[in-house]
Amino acid sequence: MDLADDGLHDRARWAGIAPDWTDVTGQTRSVAPETLRRLLERIGEADAAAAVPPLVTGLTGQAIPLPPAAGDGAALLVLESGVRIDIAVHRGDDGRGWVPPILEPGYHHLRLQDREITLAVAPLRCFSLDDIARGGRLWGLAAQIYGLRRPRNGGVGDGGIGDSGGVAELARAAGRRGADALALSPTHALFTAEPQRFGPYSPSSRLFLNPLLADPAALFGVGRVAAAIRSAGLDDTRRRCEAAELIDWPAAAQAKLALLRALYDGFDTEAGPLAADFAGFVQAGGALLEDHARFEALQAARLAADPADRDWRRWPAALRDPGSAAVAEFAAAHPGAVRFHAFLQWVADRALADAQSQARSAGMRIGLVADLAVGMDATGSHAWSRPSDVLGGASIGSPPDAFNAAGQNWTLAAISPRAMRETGFAPFLATLRAALRHAGGVRIDHVMGLARLWLVPDGLAPTEGAYLSYPVEDLLRLVALESHRHRAVVIGEDLGTLPWGFADQLADRAVAGMRVLWFEREGSGFKPAEHWSPTAVAMSSTHDLPPVAGWWRGTDIAARAALDQYPDGGVAEQAQRATDRAALWQAVGDSTPPPESPAPVVDAALRFVARSPGRLALVPLEDVLGLEEQPNLPGTIDEHPNWRRRLTRPAGEALAEPDVAARLAAIRRERQR
C-alpha cells in the first residue's frame, strides 16, 4: 500500500470510518480505497476547530467532562427545574474542564465564559422492564397494524387497511386476557402521493406518522365519519377493499385519503374545541411539520404533472431547497393542500394517542411498543426538508455473513454523525421523541446502529461498504434520559453479529435485547427456555421469519423454492428442516406430530417461549392464531405479497376462538409461575 493510501486510512479513522473490519469467520478484511474516499466526501473531514458541541452528555452523580476548548473557571449552571447554581469548572490533567456531579437528570444549561452548553444528564440506565414487572414476568402480542381487521361499526369499517381502531380493539381484547404490551409495526410517514411504496421500514420521515393507519373515528366519531363516507360516495369501494384477502394499497389508500379529504373539507372552516386543538397541534409542530406538509403537497403536485417525477433530487433546483422563495410561493399559492397534510398528521397523532390510552385502560402496564426503523428513504420528506441531517450518497446495509454471502443494501439513508454533533443531537432526539410520543416502549430496529452502521456508497456493491462509527455513549445516554422522561421501556433488535462489548453496554443501560426461538440453539439442538437471557425479550418469531406453523410445515421453504431461490429446488433445506423439527420437538414436546399437523407444535412452542426468564415475552399475532405466512419474506419485493396480508377476521374476535384463547391462557399461566 502506498503512502497516499496510508494517509487515507488515517483520515478515514479520524472521521469515524473503519478502514478494515472482521467478517463472520474472524478474518480481517480491508476496505477499498475508493469506498473510503467516497464516504469521506459524504461525511466530511473531521474538524478540530468545532471542538465545543452545543450539547454534552453526562450521567447523574458523575463529573461531566467538557472539551478542552470549552474553557474553565466560574460558571452558572441552570437546571431544567429552574434552579440556578454558581459552580467552578476545573481543568484536569488531560486538558478537559470538568463540571461537578449533577444529581438531577434533565437538559440543563451551563453558561461558561462567552458560551452556553446544554448538559444532557441521564440516569445510569433506562426506565426498564424490571421497573414495571417488579419481580414478575410480563407478556404481550406483536402485530402488523395494516393487517388488522375490525368489524364495521355504524357502517364504518377499516377501508381495507388496518388502522389504530384495530389496534385499540386488539389491545382491549389482549388486555382483558392479561397482556401488558402490544408491539406494533412501524407507524412512520410513508408517501401519501405514492401508496405503492408501502414498506413500513422505508419511511419518508420517522418524525411523522402514516395517516393511512389512522382511524378518524377516534377524533370525529363514527357518525361523522359515516356521513363523510356517504357524501364522498366511498362505501362500495371501501367494502371491496375490506373484503380482499390481500391489501390493494393503491385502491385502499386512494379511498382512505378521499375520506380524510371529505372530513377536512367539512372541518376547514369549523370553530370549537377540535379546531382549537388542530391549531395548537400546528403551532407545536412548528417548522418541522410545515416542511413535511409542504413536501407532501409538492410531491403530489409534481406527480400529478409527471408520474415519473417521484425523486425530489431531480426537481428544479429552486424546489430542492425547502427554504427557497419558490417553495414559499408554492405554499402561498396552495395553502389548502399544505394545510390538508398538516390535518392528516393531526388525525394520525390523535388516533394513535387514543389507541395507547385504550391499551392502558385495558390494564396493559406498557401498552403500545413503537418500532423505530433504522433509517429513512433518501427521496423522502426528512431528506428534503433537512438535507444536512442526512448522510446522502450512501445507503445502510450489512456486510456478507452466514445468511447473505453478497451482503445487503437496504437503500436507507442514515443520520449524519456530524449533524448530530453540530446540532446538539437534534435529529436523533426528534426521531426518538416521535417514536415515544404515544407509546409505553420502543423497539429500536438494528440497535447496532447506535454504535456503527455499514454504509454502501451509491453505485457500489454491498460488499464494498465500510463501518461508520457513531457516538454510542452519547446516544445511549440520550436514550436513557428520554426513556425515563416518557416512562417507556427500550428494546434493541440485536440479532446478528454485534461489535465487541456492545451487548454488555446495552445490558448495563437496561436496553433489553431480543431472543428468537429459531436462533436459540445449542449445537444441533434448541437451547432450553430456562437458559435464555434474562435481560432480553423472548419471541417465537419476527416479521422477517416464519411463524411456528409455517416453519413446521415448511411453508417458507416452499415459498422460496417457488421463486427459484434454491439451486436444488429446496431439497437440502427440506432435509435440514426435518432434522430441525425433531430437535425442536425434543425441546418443546414429547411425541412428534407430522409436518401437516402444526397446531400441537404451536401450542407447545408458545408455552416453551413463555417459560423463558426474561421480563417480557412477545408473541406475534400470527403465532397466536396459528397462521403460516410471515409478513415479509426478506430478499423479495414485488414477487411476494410482503406487507399485504390481512387477518381473516377482526383480531378482537379472533382472540376469543377456543384454540386461540387456550394459547393465551397457557402463555399467561407460564408467565405467572
C-alpha positions as CSV (number, residue, x, y, z in Angstrom):
1,M,0.0,0.0,0.0
2,D,1.4,3.4,-0.9
3,L,1.8,6.4,1.3
4,A,-1.3,8.1,-0.1
5,D,-3.4,5.2,1.0
6,D,-1.8,5.3,4.4
7,G,-2.8,8.9,4.7
8,L,-6.3,8.0,3.5
9,H,-6.6,5.4,6.3
10,D,-5.7,8.0,8.9
11,R,-8.2,10.5,7.6
12,A,-10.8,7.8,7.5
13,R,-10.2,6.7,11.1
14,W,-10.3,10.4,12.2
15,A,-13.7,10.7,10.5
16,G,-15.0,7.5,12.2
17,I,-14.7,5.2,9.1
18,A,-13.1,1.9,9.8
19,P,-10.6,1.0,7.1
20,D,-10.9,-2.7,7.9
21,W,-13.4,-5.0,9.5
22,T,-13.8,-8.5,10.8
23,D,-16.1,-10.9,9.0
24,V,-18.1,-13.8,10.4
25,T,-15.2,-16.2,10.1
26,G,-12.9,-13.9,12.2
27,Q,-10.9,-12.8,9.2
28,T,-9.8,-9.2,8.8
29,R,-11.0,-7.5,5.6
30,S,-9.6,-4.3,4.2
31,V,-12.0,-1.6,2.8
32,A,-11.2,-0.5,-0.8
33,P,-9.6,3.0,-1.1
34,E,-12.5,4.0,-3.4
35,T,-15.0,3.3,-0.7
36,L,-13.1,5.3,1.9
37,R,-12.7,8.3,-0.5
38,R,-16.4,8.3,-1.4
39,L,-17.5,8.1,2.2
40,L,-15.1,10.8,3.3
41,E,-16.6,13.1,0.6
42,R,-20.0,12.5,2.1
43,I,-19.2,12.5,5.7
44,G,-16.7,15.3,5.6
45,E,-13.3,15.5,7.2
46,A,-13.1,15.9,11.0
47,D,-12.9,19.5,12.1
48,A,-10.8,20.1,15.2
49,A,-11.9,23.7,15.3
50,A,-15.5,22.7,16.0
51,A,-14.5,21.2,19.4
52,V,-17.2,22.6,21.6
53,P,-20.5,21.0,20.7
54,P,-23.8,22.6,21.7
55,L,-24.8,19.6,23.8
56,V,-22.6,17.4,26.1
57,T,-24.0,14.2,27.7
58,G,-23.3,13.0,31.2
59,L,-24.5,10.7,33.9
60,T,-26.2,11.6,37.2
61,G,-23.9,11.7,40.1
62,Q,-20.7,11.7,38.0
63,A,-18.5,14.6,37.0
64,I,-19.1,15.6,33.4
65,P,-16.0,16.2,31.1
66,L,-16.1,19.1,28.7
67,P,-14.0,19.5,25.5
68,P,-10.7,21.3,26.1
69,A,-11.8,24.3,24.1
70,A,-14.8,24.9,26.4
71,G,-12.5,26.6,28.9
72,D,-12.7,26.7,32.7
73,G,-13.4,29.0,35.6
74,A,-16.6,30.4,37.1
75,A,-19.8,29.3,35.5
76,L,-23.5,29.4,36.0
77,L,-25.5,26.1,36.0
78,V,-29.2,26.5,35.3
79,L,-31.0,23.3,36.0
80,E,-34.1,22.3,33.9
81,S,-36.1,22.8,37.1
82,G,-35.1,26.5,37.0
83,V,-32.6,26.3,40.0
84,R,-29.5,28.4,39.4
85,I,-26.2,27.3,40.8
86,D,-22.9,29.1,40.7
87,I,-20.1,26.5,40.1
88,A,-16.5,26.3,39.1
89,V,-15.3,24.3,36.1
90,H,-11.8,23.0,36.8
91,R,-9.4,21.8,34.2
92,G,-7.9,18.3,34.7
93,D,-4.5,16.9,33.7
94,D,-6.0,15.9,30.4
95,G,-6.8,19.5,29.5
96,R,-10.5,19.0,29.8
97,G,-12.8,21.0,32.1
98,W,-15.0,19.1,34.5
99,V,-18.4,20.0,35.7
100,P,-19.1,18.8,39.2
101,P,-21.6,15.9,39.6
102,I,-25.3,16.8,39.0
103,L,-27.9,14.6,40.7
104,E,-30.9,15.8,38.8
105,P,-31.4,14.2,35.4
106,G,-32.5,16.5,32.6
107,Y,-31.4,19.0,30.0
108,H,-29.5,21.7,31.9
109,H,-27.7,24.8,30.7
110,L,-24.1,25.7,31.5
111,R,-23.1,29.3,31.0
112,L,-19.3,29.3,30.8
113,Q,-17.4,32.4,29.7
114,D,-18.9,33.5,26.4
115,R,-20.8,30.3,25.5
116,E,-23.7,28.2,26.6
117,I,-23.7,24.5,26.6
118,T,-26.6,22.1,27.1
119,L,-25.8,19.3,29.5
120,A,-27.9,16.3,28.9
121,V,-27.6,14.5,32.2
122,A,-29.0,11.0,32.1
123,P,-29.9,8.3,34.6
124,L,-27.4,5.4,34.7
125,R,-30.0,3.2,32.9
126,C,-33.2,3.3,31.0
127,F,-36.7,3.0,32.5
128,S,-36.7,-0.7,32.4
129,L,-38.9,-3.8,32.2
130,D,-37.7,-4.5,35.8
131,D,-39.2,-1.2,36.9
132,I,-42.6,-2.3,35.5
133,A,-42.5,-6.0,36.3
134,R,-41.2,-5.7,39.8
135,G,-40.1,-9.3,40.0
136,G,-42.8,-10.7,37.8
137,R,-42.8,-11.6,34.1
138,L,-44.9,-9.8,31.5
139,W,-46.2,-10.9,28.2
140,G,-47.7,-9.3,25.1
141,L,-48.5,-9.6,21.5
142,A,-46.8,-8.3,18.3
143,A,-49.0,-7.2,15.4
144,Q,-48.8,-5.7,11.9
145,I,-51.1,-2.8,12.1
146,Y,-52.1,-2.8,8.4
147,G,-53.2,-6.4,8.6
148,L,-55.7,-5.9,11.5
149,R,-59.4,-6.1,10.5
150,R,-62.1,-4.6,12.7
151,P,-65.8,-5.0,12.5
152,R,-68.0,-2.4,10.8
153,N,-69.4,-0.1,13.4
154,G,-72.3,2.2,12.3
155,G,-71.5,1.5,8.7
156,V,-67.8,2.3,9.2
157,G,-65.1,-0.3,8.6
158,D,-61.3,-0.1,8.2
159,G,-61.5,0.6,4.5
160,G,-59.1,-2.3,3.6
161,I,-56.1,-1.1,5.7
162,G,-55.7,-2.0,9.3
163,D,-55.6,1.1,11.5
164,S,-55.4,2.5,15.0
165,G,-59.0,1.4,15.6
166,G,-58.0,-2.2,15.0
167,V,-55.0,-1.6,17.4
168,A,-57.4,-0.3,20.1
169,E,-59.7,-3.3,19.6
170,L,-56.8,-5.8,19.8
171,A,-55.4,-4.0,22.8
172,R,-58.7,-4.2,24.7
173,A,-59.1,-7.9,23.9
174,A,-55.5,-8.8,24.8
175,G,-55.5,-6.6,27.9
176,R,-58.6,-8.5,29.2
177,R,-56.6,-11.7,28.9
178,G,-53.6,-10.3,30.9
179,A,-51.3,-9.0,28.2
180,D,-49.2,-6.0,29.2
181,A,-47.8,-4.9,25.8
182,L,-48.8,-4.7,22.2
183,A,-45.7,-4.3,19.9
184,L,-46.6,-2.7,16.6
185,S,-45.1,-2.5,13.1
186,P,-43.7,1.0,12.3
187,T,-46.2,3.9,12.0
188,H,-43.7,6.2,10.3
189,A,-44.8,8.5,7.5
190,L,-44.5,7.0,4.0
191,F,-45.5,8.7,0.8
192,T,-49.2,9.7,0.5
193,A,-48.8,10.5,-3.2
194,E,-47.2,7.1,-3.8
195,P,-49.3,4.5,-2.0
196,Q,-47.4,1.7,-3.9
197,R,-44.4,2.5,-1.6
198,F,-45.9,0.8,1.4
199,G,-42.8,-0.9,3.0
200,P,-43.1,0.2,6.7
201,Y,-39.3,0.1,7.2
202,S,-38.6,2.5,4.3
203,P,-40.2,5.7,5.6
204,S,-40.3,9.2,4.1
205,S,-39.8,10.5,7.6
206,R,-39.6,9.0,11.1
207,L,-40.7,12.3,12.6
208,F,-44.3,11.9,11.4
209,L,-47.0,9.3,11.0
210,N,-48.6,7.4,8.3
211,P,-52.2,8.8,8.1
212,L,-53.4,5.6,6.3
213,L,-53.0,3.8,9.7
214,A,-55.3,6.3,11.5
215,D,-58.9,5.7,12.4
216,P,-60.5,9.1,12.1
217,A,-63.5,8.0,14.2
218,A,-61.2,8.3,17.2
219,L,-61.3,12.0,16.7
220,F,-64.6,12.7,14.8
221,G,-66.8,9.9,16.0
222,V,-68.5,7.1,13.9
223,G,-71.5,9.2,12.8
224,R,-69.4,12.0,11.3
225,V,-67.1,9.5,9.5
226,A,-70.1,7.6,8.2
227,A,-71.6,10.8,6.8
228,A,-68.3,11.7,5.1
229,I,-68.1,8.2,3.5
230,R,-71.6,8.6,2.1
231,S,-71.0,12.2,0.9
232,A,-67.9,11.1,-0.9
233,G,-69.6,8.0,-2.4
234,L,-66.9,5.7,-1.0
235,D,-68.9,2.9,0.7
236,D,-68.8,0.4,-2.2
237,T,-65.1,0.9,-2.8
238,R,-64.3,0.6,0.9
239,R,-66.3,-2.6,1.1
240,R,-64.5,-4.1,-1.8
241,C,-61.1,-3.3,-0.3
242,E,-62.3,-4.7,3.1
243,A,-63.3,-8.0,1.5
244,A,-59.9,-8.5,-0.2
245,E,-57.6,-11.2,1.2
246,L,-54.5,-9.0,0.4
247,I,-54.3,-5.2,0.8
248,D,-54.7,-3.4,-2.5
249,W,-52.6,-0.5,-1.3
250,P,-53.2,2.0,-4.2
251,A,-57.0,1.4,-4.2
252,A,-57.4,1.3,-0.4
253,A,-55.1,4.3,0.1
254,Q,-57.0,6.4,-2.6
255,A,-60.3,5.7,-0.8
256,K,-58.8,6.4,2.7
257,L,-57.4,9.7,1.5
258,A,-60.7,10.6,-0.2
259,L,-62.4,10.0,3.2
260,L,-59.9,12.2,5.0
261,R,-60.2,14.9,2.4
262,A,-64.0,14.8,2.9
263,L,-63.5,15.2,6.6
264,Y,-61.1,18.0,6.1
265,D,-63.3,19.9,3.7
266,G,-66.1,19.8,6.3
267,F,-63.7,20.8,9.0
268,D,-61.6,23.6,7.5
269,T,-63.9,26.4,8.5
270,E,-65.1,24.8,11.7
271,A,-64.7,26.5,15.1
272,G,-64.8,24.9,18.5
273,P,-62.6,22.5,20.6
274,L,-61.4,20.4,17.6
275,A,-60.4,23.4,15.6
276,A,-58.6,24.8,18.6
277,D,-56.8,21.5,19.1
278,F,-55.8,21.4,15.5
279,A,-54.4,25.0,15.7
280,G,-52.4,24.1,18.8
281,F,-51.1,21.0,17.1
282,V,-49.9,23.0,14.1
283,Q,-48.3,25.6,16.3
284,A,-46.5,23.0,18.3
285,G,-45.3,21.2,15.2
286,G,-43.5,24.3,14.0
287,A,-41.2,24.3,11.1
288,L,-40.7,20.6,11.0
289,L,-44.5,20.0,10.5
290,E,-44.8,22.8,8.0
291,D,-41.9,21.5,5.9
292,H,-43.3,17.9,6.0
293,A,-46.7,19.2,4.8
294,R,-45.1,21.3,2.1
295,F,-43.1,18.3,0.9
296,E,-46.2,16.1,0.7
297,A,-48.2,18.8,-1.2
298,L,-45.3,19.5,-3.5
299,Q,-44.7,15.8,-4.3
300,A,-48.4,15.3,-5.1
301,A,-48.4,18.3,-7.4
302,R,-45.2,17.1,-9.2
303,L,-46.5,13.6,-9.6
304,A,-49.8,14.9,-11.0
305,A,-47.9,16.8,-13.6
306,D,-45.4,13.9,-14.4
307,P,-45.9,10.5,-12.8
308,A,-42.1,9.8,-13.2
309,D,-41.2,12.9,-11.1
310,R,-41.0,11.0,-7.8
311,D,-37.5,11.9,-6.6
312,W,-37.1,15.4,-5.2
313,R,-33.4,15.3,-6.1
314,R,-34.4,15.6,-9.7
315,W,-36.8,18.5,-9.2
316,P,-35.8,22.0,-10.4
317,A,-33.1,23.4,-8.2
318,A,-35.4,26.0,-6.6
319,L,-37.8,23.3,-5.4
320,R,-35.0,21.2,-3.9
321,D,-34.3,23.9,-1.3
322,P,-37.1,23.9,1.3
323,G,-36.2,27.4,2.3
324,S,-36.3,28.8,-1.3
325,A,-38.7,31.5,-2.5
326,A,-40.1,29.1,-5.0
327,V,-41.2,26.7,-2.2
328,A,-42.7,29.6,-0.2
329,E,-44.6,30.7,-3.3
330,F,-45.9,27.2,-3.9
331,A,-47.1,27.1,-0.3
332,A,-48.7,30.5,-0.6
333,A,-50.5,29.5,-3.8
334,H,-51.7,26.2,-2.4
335,P,-52.5,26.8,1.3
336,G,-55.3,24.3,1.4
337,A,-53.0,21.5,0.1
338,V,-50.3,22.2,2.6
339,R,-52.9,22.5,5.5
340,F,-54.5,19.2,4.4
341,H,-51.3,17.3,5.1
342,A,-50.9,19.0,8.5
343,F,-54.5,17.9,9.1
344,L,-53.6,14.3,8.2
345,Q,-50.8,14.4,10.8
346,W,-53.1,15.8,13.4
347,V,-55.7,13.0,12.8
348,A,-52.9,10.3,12.9
349,D,-51.4,11.7,16.1
350,R,-54.7,11.9,18.0
351,A,-55.8,8.5,16.8
352,L,-52.6,6.8,17.9
353,A,-52.8,8.6,21.3
354,D,-56.4,7.2,21.7
355,A,-55.1,3.7,20.9
356,Q,-52.5,4.0,23.6
357,S,-55.0,5.4,26.1
358,Q,-57.3,2.4,25.4
359,A,-54.4,-0.1,25.8
360,R,-53.6,1.4,29.2
361,S,-57.2,1.5,30.2
362,A,-57.5,-2.2,29.3
363,G,-54.9,-2.9,32.1
364,M,-51.7,-3.0,30.0
365,R,-48.8,-1.8,32.1
366,I,-46.7,-1.0,29.0
367,G,-49.3,-0.6,26.2
368,L,-48.1,0.1,22.7
369,V,-44.5,-0.6,21.8
370,A,-43.4,1.5,18.8
371,D,-41.0,0.3,16.2
372,L,-38.2,2.7,15.1
373,A,-36.8,2.0,11.7
374,V,-33.0,2.2,11.3
375,G,-33.1,4.8,8.5
376,M,-35.2,6.7,6.0
377,D,-35.7,6.9,2.3
378,A,-33.3,9.4,0.7
379,T,-36.1,10.6,-1.6
380,G,-38.4,11.4,1.3
381,S,-39.6,14.3,3.5
382,H,-36.8,14.3,6.0
383,A,-34.0,14.2,3.5
384,W,-35.7,17.0,1.5
385,S,-36.6,19.3,4.5
386,R,-33.4,18.7,6.5
387,P,-30.7,17.6,4.0
388,S,-27.9,18.4,6.4
389,D,-29.3,15.9,8.8
390,V,-28.9,13.1,6.3
391,L,-25.8,11.3,5.1
392,G,-26.5,11.4,1.3
393,G,-24.8,9.3,-1.3
394,A,-24.6,6.1,0.7
395,S,-27.1,3.5,2.0
396,I,-27.3,1.5,5.1
397,G,-26.8,-2.2,4.7
398,S,-24.9,-5.1,6.1
399,P,-21.6,-6.9,5.2
400,P,-21.5,-10.5,4.0
401,D,-22.5,-13.0,6.6
402,A,-23.6,-16.6,7.0
403,F,-27.1,-15.8,5.7
404,N,-26.2,-13.3,2.9
405,A,-22.9,-14.0,1.2
406,A,-23.2,-11.0,-1.0
407,G,-24.1,-8.6,1.8
408,Q,-27.2,-6.4,1.8
409,N,-28.1,-2.9,0.7
410,W,-31.3,-1.7,2.5
411,T,-31.5,1.5,0.4
412,L,-31.9,3.6,3.5
413,A,-30.2,6.9,4.4
414,A,-28.7,7.4,7.8
415,I,-28.5,10.5,10.1
416,S,-25.1,12.1,9.8
417,P,-22.9,11.8,12.9
418,R,-21.5,15.2,12.1
419,A,-25.1,16.7,12.0
420,M,-25.6,15.1,15.4
421,R,-22.6,16.8,16.9
422,E,-23.2,20.2,15.3
423,T,-26.9,20.4,16.2
424,G,-26.8,19.0,19.7
425,F,-28.2,15.7,18.5
426,A,-31.4,17.4,17.3
427,P,-32.3,14.9,14.5
428,F,-31.7,11.9,16.8
429,L,-33.7,13.4,19.7
430,A,-36.6,14.4,17.4
431,T,-36.7,10.9,15.9
432,L,-36.6,9.2,19.3
433,R,-39.3,11.5,20.8
434,A,-41.6,11.0,17.8
435,A,-41.4,7.2,18.4
436,L,-42.1,7.6,22.2
437,R,-44.8,10.2,21.9
438,H,-47.7,7.8,22.2
439,A,-46.1,4.5,23.4
440,G,-45.0,2.8,26.5
441,G,-41.9,1.4,24.8
442,V,-39.9,1.4,21.7
443,R,-38.1,-1.3,19.7
444,I,-35.0,0.1,18.0
445,D,-34.5,-1.7,14.8
446,H,-30.9,-2.7,14.2
447,V,-29.9,-1.3,17.5
448,M,-26.2,-1.8,16.5
449,G,-26.7,1.4,14.6
450,L,-26.2,3.3,17.8
451,A,-22.6,2.2,17.6
452,R,-21.9,1.7,13.9
453,L,-23.6,1.3,10.6
454,W,-22.4,-0.5,7.4
455,L,-22.6,2.1,4.7
456,V,-22.5,1.4,1.0
457,P,-21.6,4.3,-1.4
458,D,-24.2,4.7,-4.1
459,G,-23.3,2.6,-7.2
460,L,-21.2,0.1,-5.3
461,A,-22.0,-3.5,-4.2
462,P,-22.9,-4.2,-0.6
463,T,-19.6,-6.0,-0.2
464,E,-17.8,-2.7,-1.0
465,G,-19.1,-0.8,2.1
466,A,-17.5,0.2,5.4
467,Y,-18.4,0.7,9.0
468,L,-19.0,4.2,10.2
469,S,-18.9,4.7,14.0
470,Y,-21.5,6.7,15.9
471,P,-21.1,8.3,19.4
472,V,-22.6,5.3,21.1
473,E,-22.1,6.6,24.7
474,D,-23.8,9.8,23.9
475,L,-26.7,8.1,22.1
476,L,-27.2,5.6,24.9
477,R,-27.3,8.3,27.5
478,L,-29.9,10.2,25.5
479,V,-32.0,7.1,25.0
480,A,-31.9,6.5,28.8
481,L,-32.9,10.1,29.5
482,E,-35.8,10.1,27.1
483,S,-36.8,6.6,28.3
484,H,-37.3,8.0,31.8
485,R,-39.0,11.2,30.7
486,H,-41.6,9.1,28.7
487,R,-41.6,6.2,31.3
488,A,-41.1,3.9,28.3
489,V,-39.0,0.7,28.1
490,V,-36.4,0.2,25.3
491,I,-35.9,-2.9,23.3
492,G,-33.0,-3.3,21.0
493,E,-33.1,-5.5,17.9
494,D,-29.7,-7.1,18.5
495,L,-29.9,-10.2,16.2
496,G,-26.8,-10.9,14.3
497,T,-23.1,-10.1,14.9
498,L,-22.6,-7.2,17.3
499,P,-19.4,-5.1,18.0
500,W,-17.3,-6.5,20.8
501,G,-18.6,-5.3,24.2
502,F,-21.8,-3.8,22.7
503,A,-24.1,-6.4,24.2
504,D,-22.7,-5.5,27.7
505,Q,-23.3,-1.8,27.0
506,L,-26.9,-2.5,26.2
507,A,-27.4,-4.6,29.3
508,D,-25.7,-2.1,31.5
509,R,-28.2,0.6,30.3
510,A,-31.2,-1.7,30.6
511,V,-31.8,-1.8,26.9
512,A,-33.5,-5.3,26.5
513,G,-32.2,-7.4,23.7
514,M,-34.2,-9.9,21.7
515,R,-34.1,-13.7,21.7
516,V,-36.0,-15.5,19.0
517,L,-36.8,-19.2,19.1
518,W,-35.2,-20.1,15.8
519,F,-31.9,-18.7,16.8
520,E,-31.7,-20.0,20.4
521,R,-29.6,-23.1,19.6
522,E,-27.1,-25.3,21.4
523,G,-25.2,-27.3,18.9
524,S,-27.7,-29.2,16.8
525,G,-30.5,-28.7,19.3
526,F,-32.6,-25.9,20.8
527,K,-31.5,-24.2,24.0
528,P,-33.8,-24.9,27.0
529,A,-36.1,-21.9,27.5
530,E,-34.8,-21.6,31.1
531,H,-31.3,-20.8,29.7
532,W,-32.4,-17.9,27.6
533,S,-31.1,-14.5,28.5
534,P,-32.9,-12.9,31.5
535,T,-32.2,-9.4,30.1
536,A,-33.8,-10.0,26.7
537,V,-37.3,-10.1,25.3
538,A,-38.3,-13.7,24.3
539,M,-40.1,-14.1,21.0
540,S,-41.3,-17.1,19.0
541,S,-40.7,-15.3,15.7
542,T,-40.5,-11.9,14.0
543,H,-42.0,-10.3,10.9
544,D,-39.0,-11.5,8.8
545,L,-39.2,-15.1,9.9
546,P,-41.8,-17.8,9.5
547,P,-44.4,-18.3,12.2
548,V,-44.2,-21.6,14.1
549,A,-46.9,-23.3,12.0
550,G,-45.3,-22.2,8.7
551,W,-41.9,-23.2,9.9
552,W,-43.2,-26.7,10.9
553,R,-44.9,-27.2,7.6
554,G,-42.0,-25.7,5.6
555,T,-44.2,-23.0,4.1
556,D,-41.3,-20.6,4.0
557,I,-39.1,-23.1,2.1
558,A,-41.9,-23.8,-0.4
559,A,-42.3,-20.0,-1.0
560,R,-38.6,-19.5,-1.7
561,A,-38.4,-22.6,-3.9
562,A,-41.3,-21.3,-5.9
563,L,-39.2,-18.2,-6.5
564,D,-36.2,-20.3,-7.6
565,Q,-34.1,-19.1,-4.7
566,Y,-32.6,-22.6,-4.1
567,P,-30.2,-24.2,-6.6
568,D,-31.7,-27.6,-5.8
569,G,-35.3,-26.6,-5.5
570,G,-35.1,-26.6,-1.7
571,V,-34.3,-30.3,-1.3
572,A,-31.4,-29.6,1.1
573,E,-33.4,-27.1,3.0
574,Q,-36.3,-29.6,3.5
575,A,-33.9,-32.2,4.7
576,Q,-32.3,-29.8,7.2
577,R,-35.8,-28.8,8.3
578,A,-36.7,-32.4,9.0
579,T,-33.7,-32.6,11.3
580,D,-34.6,-29.3,13.0
581,R,-38.2,-30.4,13.5
582,A,-37.0,-33.3,15.5
583,A,-34.7,-31.1,17.5
584,L,-37.5,-28.5,18.2
585,W,-39.9,-31.2,19.3
586,Q,-37.3,-32.7,21.6
587,A,-37.1,-29.3,23.3
588,V,-40.8,-28.4,23.5
589,G,-42.8,-31.7,23.4
590,D,-42.9,-35.4,23.8
591,S,-44.3,-37.1,20.6
592,T,-43.5,-35.6,17.2
593,P,-46.5,-34.5,15.2
594,P,-46.2,-34.8,11.4
595,P,-45.4,-31.7,9.3
596,E,-49.0,-31.3,8.2
597,S,-50.2,-31.0,11.8
598,P,-48.7,-27.8,13.2
599,A,-51.3,-27.0,15.9
600,P,-49.8,-29.0,18.7
601,V,-46.3,-27.6,17.9
602,V,-47.7,-24.1,18.0
603,D,-49.2,-24.8,21.4
604,A,-46.0,-26.3,22.8
605,A,-43.7,-23.8,21.3
606,L,-45.6,-20.8,22.7
607,R,-45.6,-22.4,26.2
608,F,-41.9,-23.1,25.8
609,V,-41.1,-19.4,24.9
610,A,-43.3,-18.2,27.7
611,R,-41.1,-20.2,30.2
612,S,-38.1,-18.0,29.4
613,P,-36.7,-16.0,32.3
614,G,-36.8,-12.6,30.5
615,R,-39.1,-9.9,32.0
616,L,-41.2,-9.8,28.7
617,A,-42.3,-12.4,26.2
618,L,-43.8,-11.1,22.9
619,V,-45.7,-13.5,20.7
620,P,-46.5,-12.5,17.1
621,L,-50.2,-12.5,16.4
622,E,-49.5,-14.9,13.5
623,D,-48.4,-17.5,16.1
624,V,-51.3,-16.9,18.5
625,L,-53.7,-17.5,15.5
626,G,-51.7,-20.4,14.2
627,L,-51.0,-18.8,10.8
628,E,-48.3,-20.0,8.4
629,E,-47.3,-17.0,6.3
630,Q,-44.8,-14.4,7.5
631,P,-45.5,-10.7,7.0
632,N,-42.2,-10.2,5.0
633,L,-40.0,-12.6,3.0
634,P,-36.6,-11.0,3.0
635,G,-34.9,-10.8,-0.4
636,T,-38.2,-10.3,-2.2
637,I,-40.1,-7.2,-3.2
638,D,-43.0,-7.4,-5.7
639,E,-42.6,-11.1,-6.4
640,H,-44.1,-11.9,-2.9
641,P,-47.0,-10.2,-1.1
642,N,-44.9,-8.6,1.6
643,W,-46.7,-6.2,3.9
644,R,-50.1,-7.0,2.3
645,R,-51.5,-9.9,4.3
646,R,-54.8,-9.3,6.3
647,L,-56.3,-11.3,9.1
648,T,-59.4,-13.3,8.0
649,R,-61.5,-11.8,10.8
650,P,-61.3,-9.0,13.4
651,A,-58.4,-9.5,15.8
652,G,-60.5,-8.9,18.9
653,E,-62.9,-11.6,17.8
654,A,-60.1,-14.0,16.8
655,L,-58.7,-13.9,20.3
656,A,-61.9,-15.4,21.6
657,E,-61.8,-18.5,19.4
658,P,-61.3,-21.6,21.7
659,D,-57.9,-22.7,20.4
660,V,-56.6,-19.1,20.5
661,A,-58.0,-18.3,23.9
662,A,-56.4,-21.6,25.2
663,R,-53.0,-20.5,23.9
664,L,-53.2,-17.1,25.5
665,A,-54.3,-18.7,28.8
666,A,-51.3,-21.1,28.6
667,I,-48.9,-18.2,28.0
668,R,-50.4,-16.3,30.9
669,R,-50.1,-19.3,33.3
670,E,-46.4,-19.8,32.3
671,R,-45.6,-16.1,32.8
672,Q,-47.2,-16.1,36.2
673,R,-45.2,-19.0,37.6
